[in-house]
Amino acid sequence: MAGERFNPEKADKLLSEKRYKVLDPQKVLDYFEVEQGNQVADLGAGNGFFTIPVARRTGAPVYAVDIEPKMLELLDERAKGEGLTNIAYVVSNLENIQLDDNTADKAIISLVLHEVPDLTKALQEVKRILKPGGQVLVIEWEAKESEMGPPLHERIGSQDMVNILSENGYKTEVTHFDEAIYGLKGTVSE
Ligand SMILES: C[S@@+](CC[C@H](N)C(=O)[O-])C[C@H]1O[C@@H](n2cnc3c(N)ncnc32)[C@H](O)[C@@H]1O
């Protein structure tokens, strides 16, 4: 069963100093080879922990998708404060993404999939919005106790996530950004 949906009232927690130390967005974007001109979809973007660094780095349209309008409003405020104008805000469920086919070179799904009820539907949608050869980076909590993060029973460990992506036609590569947080790069293979 999917974990509880993130409470927008706790949005500030997503931008804590500790989080920037544990999961440095620039290192993650280097690992995912996000470059100038890439069109990136940040799926479950929240208040923009990744959206803002992506928008600065690519200078191209970034699609910030989230089911919670409040999270996108918070992101919009931050983006305006930084003078960024290349973010498109899309209120949408990942199980039915309100973007056209072949929209993005890369998709980031950070700490979201454990909240999504139908992973197969979401991963098929991600494939649809990616351009041919496109890649997704899933960031999630390992299935072991850690100081931060959701309860253990809500987590999807890296091995289970590899299996789910493989079953949905992605080639996978796993890395760890911290002992409790992994990144799974998926390339569409069929
Ligand atoms: C824990 S926050 C992570 C936000 C951001 N990706 C980050 O790393 O800071 C999870 C976000 O996913 C969104 N979310 C949860 N379920 C979703 C769904 N089914 N479709 C789209 N967004 C969803 C929540 O509204 C929330 O903004």
Ligand as a Chemical Component Dictionary entry (heavy atoms), coordinates in Angstrom:
data_LIG
# 
_chem_comp.id                   LIG 
_chem_comp.type                 NON-POLYMER 
_chem_comp.pdbx_formal_charge   0 
_chem_comp.three_letter_code    LIG 
# 
loop_
_chem_comp_atom.comp_id 
_chem_comp_atom.atom_id 
_chem_comp_atom.alt_atom_id 
_chem_comp_atom.type_symbol 
_chem_comp_atom.charge 
_chem_comp_atom.model_Cartn_x 
_chem_comp_atom.model_Cartn_y 
_chem_comp_atom.model_Cartn_z 
_chem_comp_atom.pdbx_ordinal 
LIG C1  C1  C 0  8.175  14.370 -0.103 1  
LIG S1  S1  S 1  7.633  15.533 -1.304 2  
LIG C2  C2  C 0  9.076  15.608 -2.364 3  
LIG C3  C3  C 0  9.130  16.869 -3.182 4  
LIG C4  C4  C 0  10.383 17.021 -4.081 5  
LIG N1  N1  N 0  10.404 16.038 -5.139 6  
LIG C5  C5  C 0  11.656 16.971 -3.283 7  
LIG O1  O1  O 0  12.460 16.057 -3.448 8  
LIG O2  O2  O -1 11.841 17.878 -2.453 9  
LIG C6  C6  C 0  6.509  14.569 -2.311 10 
LIG C7  C7  C 0  5.732  15.400 -3.327 11 
LIG O3  O3  O 0  5.042  14.507 -4.219 12 
LIG C8  C8  C 0  3.730  14.979 -4.442 13 
LIG N2  N2  N 0  2.891  13.818 -4.793 14 
LIG C9  C9  C 0  2.504  12.797 -3.981 15 
LIG N3  N3  N 0  1.751  11.924 -4.664 16 
LIG C10 C10 C 0  1.654  12.393 -5.944 17 
LIG C11 C11 C 0  0.997  11.934 -7.106 18 
LIG N4  N4  N 0  0.282  10.801 -7.126 19 
LIG N5  N5  N 0  1.098  12.663 -8.232 20 
LIG C12 C12 C 0  1.815  13.834 -8.252 21 
LIG N6  N6  N 0  2.458  14.315 -7.163 22 
LIG C13 C13 C 0  2.377  13.610 -6.026 23 
LIG C14 C14 C 0  3.362  15.647 -3.126 24 
LIG O4  O4  O 0  2.306  16.579 -3.275 25 
LIG C15 C15 C 0  4.672  16.308 -2.714 26 
LIG O5  O5  O 0  4.812  17.610 -3.226 27 
# 
loop_
_chem_comp_bond.comp_id 
_chem_comp_bond.atom_id_1 
_chem_comp_bond.atom_id_2 
_chem_comp_bond.value_order 
_chem_comp_bond.pdbx_ordinal 
LIG C1  S1  SING 1  
LIG S1  C2  SING 2  
LIG S1  C6  SING 3  
LIG C2  C3  SING 4  
LIG C3  C4  SING 5  
LIG C4  N1  SING 6  
LIG C4  C5  SING 7  
LIG C5  O1  DOUB 8  
LIG C5  O2  SING 9  
LIG C6  C7  SING 10 
LIG C7  O3  SING 11 
LIG C7  C15 SING 12 
LIG O3  C8  SING 13 
LIG C8  N2  SING 14 
LIG C8  C14 SING 15 
LIG N2  C9  SING 16 
LIG N2  C13 SING 17 
LIG C9  N3  DOUB 18 
LIG N3  C10 SING 19 
LIG C10 C11 SING 20 
LIG C10 C13 DOUB 21 
LIG C11 N4  SING 22 
LIG C11 N5  DOUB 23 
LIG N5  C12 SING 24 
LIG C12 N6  DOUB 25 
LIG N6  C13 SING 26 
LIG C14 O4  SING 27 
LIG C14 C15 SING 28 
LIG C15 O5  SING 29 
# 
